[in-house]
Amino acid sequence: MLDIAQSHNVTLVLSLWNGALLRDEFECAVFRDDAALNAFIEHALAPLAIKLRAHPALAMWEIVNEPEGMLNLDVVPSGIGNPCTDLKPLLQCAGPHNQPGWNRREGSNCSVSMQRLQRFVNRQAAALKSFDGSHLVTVGAWSHCSVSAAAEGFSYFSDACLRLAGGEDAGTLDVWQLHSYPDKAAPWRFGEAEPVNKPASFYVTNPKLRKPVLIGEVSNRWDTLPDPTAAKVKYMTSIGDTSSNTSSTAAA
């Protein structure tokens, strides 16, 4: 894959895991169990990083795509008063129509606490930087709500939260990656706080959280409408006018 990308002068962000659609119990064990995670790092991740670290088509490592899909919203945080595991800001920011933890709602048994997700990211980020010190590391966040305190969210993958959960000082992210999807009810309309409507500075007002911001996914929902062409035109004429987006903050 990287060789093909290089032949077309394209660089790739390699995503190791997909939390948005993870259903396999064998893969789920790596999220839940330290022994399984350690085995994956030693026997799969380390050799992969060593093999690919010099490839010119490798742009960046993405540890996991949309890990919030695996969240177990019923888990009570173990540390009282620990903002890193308090999901209230996340749920409030996301709104009732864009809640995380959709894997369980769609019938999957694979769900974990926020602390386990943070540990999962911390341990692999540290391993990648140990075996490949030349490439950046990111996570594909499903929403700005889990990355930034803007719009009443919280930075659950901050350096402090990842280190607290996993214990690896080097296990931090280099780039904030946000995904942006429009309102289901109005597929041409993005919420006011969505990355398509805000500059990067909106999400990194805290100097301690300041990192480059990348929009990793941006899409539409008009393909399922009776007249998708008309919806597309409506979107294209409204995307530059944020006033048309302020009536809805529900995305995804």
C-alpha positions in Angstrom: 0.0 0.0 0.0 2.8 2.5 0.9 4.7 1.5 -2.2 1.6 2.3 -4.4 1.1 5.6 -2.6 4.8 6.5 -3.2 4.4 5.7 -6.9 1.6 8.4 -7.1 3.5 10.9 -4.9 1.0 10.5 -2.0 1.7 10.1 1.7 -0.6 8.1 4.0 -1.7 8.3 7.6 -1.8 4.6 8.8 -4.6 3.8 11.1 -4.0 0.8 13.3 -7.4 0.3 14.9 -11.0 1.2 14.1 -13.0 1.9 17.2 -16.0 3.0 15.2 -16.7 -0.5 13.9 -14.9 -2.8 16.2 -16.9 -6.0 16.7 -14.3 -8.8 16.9 -13.8 -10.2 20.4 -10.2 -11.1 19.7 -9.4 -7.5 18.8 -11.5 -6.2 21.7 -9.2 -8.1 24.1 -6.3 -5.8 23.1 -8.4 -2.8 24.4 -9.5 -4.5 27.6 -6.5 -6.6 28.7 -2.9 -5.4 29.5 -1.4 -8.8 28.6 -3.0 -8.8 25.1 -2.0 -5.2 24.6 1.6 -5.9 25.6 1.7 -8.9 23.2 0.4 -6.8 20.4 3.0 -4.1 21.0 5.9 -6.6 21.2 5.0 -8.9 18.4 3.1 -6.7 15.9 3.4 -3.0 16.5 7.2 -2.8 17.2 8.1 -4.9 14.1 5.7 -2.9 12.0 7.1 0.5 13.1 10.7 -0.7 12.6 9.8 -2.0 9.1 8.0 1.1 7.9 9.7 4.0 9.7 12.0 4.8 6.8 9.3 4.6 4.1 8.9 7.9 2.3 5.1 7.5 1.9 4.4 7.2 5.6 3.1 10.6 6.9 1.9 9.8 10.4 0.6 7.1 12.7 -3.1 7.0 13.7 -3.4 4.8 16.7 -7.2 4.4 16.5 -10.0 5.8 14.5 -12.9 7.1 16.6 -12.2 5.3 19.8 -15.3 7.0 21.4 -17.5 4.5 19.6 -16.3 1.9 22.0 -17.0 3.9 25.2 -19.0 2.2 27.9 -21.2 5.0 29.2 -22.3 3.0 32.2 -18.9 2.7 33.8 -18.6 4.8 36.9 -15.2 6.6 37.0 -12.8 5.0 39.5 -11.2 8.3 40.5 -13.8 10.7 42.0 -13.1 14.2 40.9 -10.8 13.0 38.0 -11.8 15.2 35.0 -10.0 12.7 32.7 -12.7 10.1 33.2 -15.7 12.3 33.9 -17.9 11.9 30.8 -20.4 14.6 31.6 -18.7 17.3 29.5 -18.4 14.9 26.6 -22.0 13.9 26.6 -23.2 17.5 27.1 -21.0 18.8 24.3 -22.1 16.0 21.9 -25.8 16.5 22.4 -28.6 13.9 22.4 -28.3 13.0 18.8 -24.5 12.5 18.6 -23.7 10.4 21.7 -20.5 8.2 21.8 -20.6 4.5 22.7 -22.6 3.6 19.5 -20.9 0.1 19.3 -23.1 -1.2 22.2 -26.2 0.4 20.8 -25.5 -1.4 17.5 -25.2 -4.8 19.2 -21.5 -5.1 19.9 -20.2 -6.5 23.2 -16.9 -4.6 22.8 -17.0 -1.5 25.0 -14.5 -0.1 27.5 -14.1 2.7 29.9 -12.5 6.1 29.0 -9.6 5.1 31.3 -9.0 2.0 29.2 -9.1 3.9 26.0 -6.6 6.4 27.3 -4.3 3.6 28.5 -4.6 1.9 25.1 -3.5 5.1 23.3 -0.8 6.0 25.8 1.0 2.6 25.6 1.0 2.5 21.8 2.0 6.1 21.4 5.0 5.5 23.6 5.9 2.3 21.7 5.7 4.1 18.3 7.9 6.9 19.5 10.4 4.4 20.8 10.7 2.5 17.6 10.0 5.3 15.2 11.1 8.7 16.4 10.6 10.5 13.1 6.8 10.3 12.6 4.0 12.1 14.4 1.2 10.2 16.3 -2.5 11.0 16.4 -5.9 9.7 17.2 -9.0 10.2 14.9 -11.4 11.8 17.3 -15.1 11.4 16.3 -15.8 14.9 17.6 -14.1 18.0 18.9 -16.0 17.3 22.1 -13.4 14.7 23.2 -10.4 16.8 22.2 -11.2 20.4 23.3 -12.9 22.3 26.1 -14.4 24.5 23.4 -18.2 24.2 23.2 -18.2 22.6 26.7 -16.1 19.5 25.8 -12.9 18.2 27.4 -9.5 17.1 26.2 -9.6 13.5 27.2 -6.5 12.7 25.2 -4.4 15.4 26.6 -0.8 14.6 27.7 -1.8 14.6 31.3 -4.8 12.3 30.9 -2.9 9.8 28.8 0.1 9.7 31.2 -2.3 9.3 34.2 -4.0 6.3 32.6 -1.0 4.5 31.0 2.0 5.6 32.9 4.2 6.2 29.9 5.7 9.7 29.8 6.3 9.5 26.1 2.9 8.2 25.2 1.3 11.4 24.0 -0.2 12.7 20.8 1.5 15.2 18.5 -1.6 16.3 16.4 -5.2 16.8 17.3 -7.3 15.1 14.6 -11.0 16.1 14.4 -13.9 14.5 12.4 -16.7 16.7 11.2 -20.2 15.5 10.1 -23.4 17.5 9.6 -26.8 17.3 11.3 -28.7 14.1 10.4 -31.9 16.1 10.2 -30.4 18.7 7.8 -27.5 17.0 6.0 -26.2 20.2 4.5 -25.9 22.0 7.9 -22.8 21.6 10.2 -23.0 22.6 13.9 -21.6 26.0 14.9 -18.7 24.5 16.7 -17.8 22.0 14.0 -14.2 22.2 12.5 -15.5 23.3 9.1 -16.8 26.5 10.8 -14.0 27.3 13.3 -10.3 28.1 13.0 -7.8 25.8 14.7 -7.3 28.4 17.4 -10.9 27.9 18.7 -9.9 24.4 20.0 -6.5 25.1 21.5 -7.0 28.2 23.7 -5.2 26.5 26.5 -1.4 26.8 25.9 -0.9 23.4 27.6 -3.1 21.8 24.9 -1.7 23.6 21.9 -0.9 21.2 19.1 -1.5 21.3 15.3 -5.2 20.6 14.4 -6.1 18.4 11.4 -9.6 17.7 10.0 -9.3 14.0 9.5 -12.8 13.4 8.1 -15.4 15.7 6.7 -18.4 14.3 4.9 -22.1 14.8 4.1 -25.3 12.9 4.7 -27.2 14.1 1.6 -26.7 10.9 -0.4 -29.7 9.3 1.1 -32.1 12.2 0.5 -34.7 12.1 -2.3 -32.9 14.9 -4.1 -29.2 14.7 -3.1 -28.1 17.2 -5.8 -30.3 19.9 -4.4 -29.0 19.2 -0.9 -25.4 19.3 -2.1 -26.0 22.7 -3.7 -27.6 24.0 -0.5 -24.6 22.8 1.5 -22.1 24.4 -0.9 -23.9 27.8 -0.7 -24.2 27.7 3.1 -20.8 26.3 4.2 -19.2 29.8 4.0 -22.0 31.3 6.0 -21.8 30.2 9.6 -25.0 32.0 10.4 -26.9 29.3 8.6 -25.4 26.7 10.9 -26.2 28.3 14.3 -29.7 26.9 14.6 -28.4 23.3 15.2 -25.5 22.0 17.2 -26.3 18.3 16.7 -23.8 16.7 14.4 -23.3 13.1 13.3 
